[in-house]
C-alpha cells in the first residue's frame, strides 16, 4: 500500500511542477516608457534674483521659522502655531519690533537670541521684506502664492 502511494506521488510530481512553472514562463515584462523633458537651460543656470543676504535669510527662515510660520507642506496647516509672516508684517510692526520678537520671543514662541547671531536675524528680516505671499486663502486650503502660479 505504501509502495503504491509512493509510486503515484512520484508520477504526479513532474506534472505538478510543469503546471506551476508554465504561468511564469508566459509572463511578459513591460518595458518602461522613457519621457524626455526639455528644460530651458539658460533659465536653470541663471543666477538667483535674490541677494546673498536674502538667500541666507530664506535658508534660516526655512530651518528655524517655517515649521510654525509657514503652512506650506505642514500637516497642521492651516492651524500652524504662528501667524503667516511676509513683507506686510515687517512694514506693520517695524524692523526693530520684529527683531526684538525674534530675539526675545513670547509665551508661544521661543526666543532666538542665543541661537542666532545679529547678522542671521538681520538676514531673516531681509528675507521677510521681500516675501509677498499672503498665506492661506480662506476659500481654499492652498496658499495664495500657490494659487497665483497658474495665472501666468
C-alpha positions, 0 to 999 in steps of 0.5 A, spaced: 500 500 500 505 504 501 509 502 495 503 504 491 502 511 494 509 512 493 509 510 486 503 515 484 506 521 488 512 520 484 508 520 477 504 526 479 510 530 481 513 532 474 506 534 472 505 538 478 511 542 477 510 543 469 503 546 471 506 551 476 512 553 472 508 554 465 504 561 468 511 564 469 514 562 463 508 566 459 509 572 463 511 578 459 515 584 462 513 591 460 518 595 458 518 602 461 516 608 457 522 613 457 519 621 457 524 626 455 523 633 458 526 639 455 528 644 460 530 651 458 537 651 460 539 658 460 533 659 465 536 653 470 543 656 470 541 663 471 543 666 477 538 667 483 534 674 483 535 674 490 541 677 494 546 673 498 543 676 504 536 674 502 538 667 500 541 666 507 535 669 510 530 664 506 535 658 508 534 660 516 527 662 515 526 655 512 530 651 518 528 655 524 521 659 522 517 655 517 515 649 521 510 654 525 510 660 520 509 657 514 503 652 512 506 650 506 507 642 506 505 642 514 500 637 516 497 642 521 496 647 516 492 651 516 492 651 524 500 652 524 502 655 531 504 662 528 501 667 524 503 667 516 509 672 516 511 676 509 513 683 507 506 686 510 508 684 517 515 687 517 512 694 514 506 693 520 510 692 526 517 695 524 524 692 523 526 693 530 519 690 533 520 684 529 527 683 531 526 684 538 520 678 537 525 674 534 530 675 539 526 675 545 520 671 543 513 670 547 509 665 551 508 661 544 514 662 541 521 661 543 526 666 543 532 666 538 537 670 541 542 665 543 541 661 537 542 666 532 547 671 531 545 679 529 547 678 522 542 671 521 536 675 524 538 681 520 538 676 514 531 673 516 528 680 516 531 681 509 528 675 507 521 677 510 521 684 506 521 681 500 516 675 501 509 677 498 505 671 499 499 672 503 498 665 506 492 661 506 486 663 502 480 662 506 476 659 500 481 654 499 486 650 503 492 652 498 496 658 499 495 664 495 502 664 492 500 657 490 494 659 487 497 665 483 502 660 479 497 658 474 495 665 472 501 666 468 
